[in-house]
């Protein structure tokens, strides 16, 4: 990826002009390689940096009072990481690399300049933060009101829909890059329970697995089971400021 992966992510929604692309590319001038398992940020530590994920995969999480982990979000290349940290001096969540990754860190002051000079980009960042918020709200409702099977089904669909936004080559098969324990930490289940649900969905012809890849075989049925709503397409962007 030679240009700005963040600009490429935003252009999935509307075309950007050259000045906007250059401004976004400046956020990615500094690159930092991190190995899988490296803690990038810890909850309650001072936070001055925000990130664009250029390569790999990262997740955010919190540790609950009983010592268990709640995974909040999985990030893919092109994602802006740290929207929750923009309004706090201490990190509200921890970040860890799920795979060998390349992060582009930038100071919060860089975000201020971007918002002041490029209001349309600022509006698009607001759009992304709202889609993230609504998707998280959906998962919160799922944790409290749906079955284990529905939770796993909705989580798999959420991952594949997000990957499709950024990568046109992703159709029904994708590399999840998550262990069953990590899936469980995202949807409030044990790894044993996740394994049982995944095997059940395989037996019913809803999904298939091979060499670490998941394939969605019956998306319509899986959507019904998971009570899933795609929050990443058909966005209403008519209100965005002009270029």
C-alpha positions in Angstrom: 0.0 0.0 0.0 1.8 3.1 -1.2 -0.5 6.0 -0.5 -2.6 6.7 2.6 -4.5 3.7 3.7 -6.8 5.9 5.8 -7.6 8.0 2.7 -8.3 4.8 0.9 -10.7 3.8 3.7 -12.5 7.1 3.6 -12.8 7.0 -0.2 -14.9 3.9 0.1 -17.6 6.4 1.0 -16.9 9.6 -1.0 -14.1 10.7 -3.3 -11.5 12.9 -1.7 -9.6 15.8 -3.4 -5.8 15.8 -3.6 -5.4 18.2 -0.7 -7.4 16.0 1.5 -5.4 12.9 0.5 -2.1 14.7 1.2 -3.4 15.8 4.6 -4.3 12.2 5.5 -1.0 10.9 4.2 0.8 13.1 6.6 -0.8 11.2 9.5 1.0 8.1 8.1 4.5 9.5 7.7 5.8 7.8 10.8 5.5 4.0 10.9 6.0 1.6 13.8 6.2 -2.2 13.5 4.8 -4.3 16.3 4.8 -8.0 16.8 1.8 -10.1 17.5 0.9 -10.0 21.2 2.6 -6.6 21.8 0.7 -4.3 24.1 0.4 -0.9 22.2 -1.5 0.9 24.9 -2.7 0.1 28.4 -5.9 1.3 30.1 -5.4 4.4 32.3 -1.9 5.2 31.0 -1.4 8.7 29.6 -2.3 8.8 26.0 -0.9 11.4 23.5 -0.8 9.3 20.3 -3.5 8.2 18.0 -3.0 5.6 15.2 -3.8 4.6 11.7 -3.4 0.8 11.1 -1.5 0.3 7.9 -0.9 -3.4 8.0 -2.0 -6.3 10.3 -4.7 -6.5 12.9 -5.2 -4.9 16.3 -7.9 -5.2 19.0 -9.1 -3.0 21.9 -10.2 -4.4 25.2 -10.7 -3.8 28.9 -10.0 -6.0 31.9 -13.1 -6.5 34.1 -13.0 -6.5 38.0 -13.0 -10.4 38.0 -10.0 -10.5 35.8 -11.8 -11.5 32.6 -11.3 -9.6 29.3 -13.9 -7.9 27.2 -12.8 -7.4 23.6 -14.4 -4.2 22.3 -13.2 -3.8 18.7 -11.1 -5.5 16.1 -9.2 -3.1 13.8 -8.2 -3.7 10.1 -5.8 -1.9 7.8 -7.2 1.6 7.0 -8.9 1.9 10.4 -8.4 4.9 12.6 -7.5 3.7 16.1 -8.0 5.9 19.1 -11.3 7.8 18.6 -12.2 6.9 22.2 -8.9 8.4 23.4 -9.3 11.8 21.7 -11.3 13.2 24.6 -9.3 11.7 27.5 -5.9 12.3 28.9 -5.7 8.6 30.0 -6.5 5.7 27.8 -10.0 4.3 28.3 -9.0 0.9 26.7 -6.0 -1.2 26.0 -4.7 -2.1 22.5 -2.8 -5.2 21.5 -1.6 -6.5 18.2 -3.4 -9.6 17.0 -0.9 -10.1 14.2 2.5 -8.6 13.2 1.3 -5.1 12.3 2.4 -1.7 11.1 1.0 1.3 13.0 1.2 4.9 12.0 1.2 6.9 15.2 0.5 10.7 15.2 0.1 13.3 17.9 -3.4 14.5 18.9 -2.3 18.0 17.7 -2.1 16.5 14.2 -5.8 15.6 14.4 -6.7 19.2 15.4 -5.0 20.6 12.3 -6.9 18.1 10.2 -10.2 19.0 11.7 -9.6 22.8 11.4 -8.5 22.8 7.8 -10.5 19.9 6.2 -14.1 19.9 7.6 -15.3 17.2 5.2 -12.6 14.8 6.4 -13.6 15.7 10.0 -17.2 14.8 9.1 -16.2 11.5 7.6 -14.2 10.7 10.8 -17.4 11.5 12.7 -19.3 9.1 10.4 -16.8 6.3 11.1 -17.0 6.8 14.9 -20.8 6.6 14.7 -20.8 3.4 12.7 -18.4 2.0 15.3 -20.6 3.2 18.1 -23.8 1.7 16.6 -22.1 -1.6 15.8 -20.9 -1.8 19.4 -24.4 -1.0 20.6 -25.7 -3.9 18.5 -23.2 -6.2 20.1 -24.2 -4.9 23.6 -27.8 -5.7 22.9 -26.8 -9.1 21.5 -24.8 -10.0 24.7 -27.8 -9.3 26.9 -30.7 -10.7 24.8 -29.6 -13.3 22.3 -28.4 -16.9 22.3 -24.8 -18.1 22.1 -25.3 -19.1 18.5 -26.8 -15.8 17.6 -23.8 -13.9 19.2 -21.2 -15.9 17.2 -23.2 -15.6 14.0 -23.5 -11.8 14.4 -19.8 -11.5 15.2 -18.7 -13.4 12.2 -21.0 -11.3 9.9 -19.7 -8.1 11.4 -16.1 -9.1 10.7 -16.8 -10.1 7.1 -18.8 -7.0 6.3 -16.1 -4.7 7.6 -13.5 -6.6 5.6 -15.6 -6.2 2.5 -15.7 -2.4 2.9 -11.9 -2.1 2.6 -11.1 -5.1 0.4 -13.1 -5.8 -2.8 -11.5 -9.2 -3.0 -13.3 -10.3 0.2 -16.6 -12.0 -0.7 -17.5 -15.0 1.5 -14.1 -16.3 2.6 -11.9 -14.4 5.1 -9.1 -14.9 7.5 -10.5 -14.3 11.0 -7.1 -14.2 12.8 -8.8 -14.7 16.1 -8.7 -17.7 18.5 -11.9 -19.1 19.8 -10.9 -17.7 23.2 -10.7 -14.3 21.6 -14.1 -14.7 19.9 -15.5 -15.7 23.3 -14.0 -12.6 24.9 -15.8 -10.5 22.3 -19.2 -12.1 22.7 -19.2 -13.1 26.3 -18.7 -16.9 26.0 -16.1 -19.5 26.9 -13.9 -20.9 24.2 -15.6 -24.3 24.7 -19.0 -22.7 24.1 -17.7 -20.9 21.0 -16.2 -24.1 19.6 -19.6 -25.8 20.1 -21.5 -23.1 18.3 -19.0 -23.0 15.4 -19.2 -26.8 15.0 -23.0 -26.6 15.0 -23.0 -23.9 12.3 -20.6 -26.0 10.3 -22.9 -29.1 10.6 -25.9 -27.0 9.5 -24.1 -25.8 6.4 -24.0 -22.2 7.5 -20.2 -21.8 7.5 -17.1 -23.8 6.6 -13.5 -23.7 7.9 -10.3 -24.7 6.2 -6.6 -23.7 7.0 -7.7 -20.9 9.3 -10.1 -19.4 6.8 -13.8 -19.0 7.4 -16.4 -19.2 4.6 -19.9 -17.9 4.9 -22.1 -20.5 3.1 -25.6 -19.2 3.9 -25.4 -15.5 4.7 -29.2 -15.0 4.7 -29.8 -17.7 7.3 -26.8 -16.6 9.4 -28.2 -13.0 9.3 -31.6 -14.3 10.6 -30.0 -16.4 13.4 -27.8 -13.5 14.5 -30.4 -10.8 14.2 -27.7 -9.0 12.3 -27.8 -5.5 10.7 -25.1 -4.4 8.3 -24.0 -1.0 9.7 -21.3 -0.3 7.1 -23.2 0.2 3.9 -26.1 2.3 2.7 -24.9 5.3 4.8 -26.7 8.6 4.4 -24.0 11.1 3.6 -26.0 13.8 1.8 -25.3 16.2 4.7 -21.5 16.2 4.3 -19.9 19.5 3.6 -18.6 20.1 0.1 -15.0 19.6 -0.9 
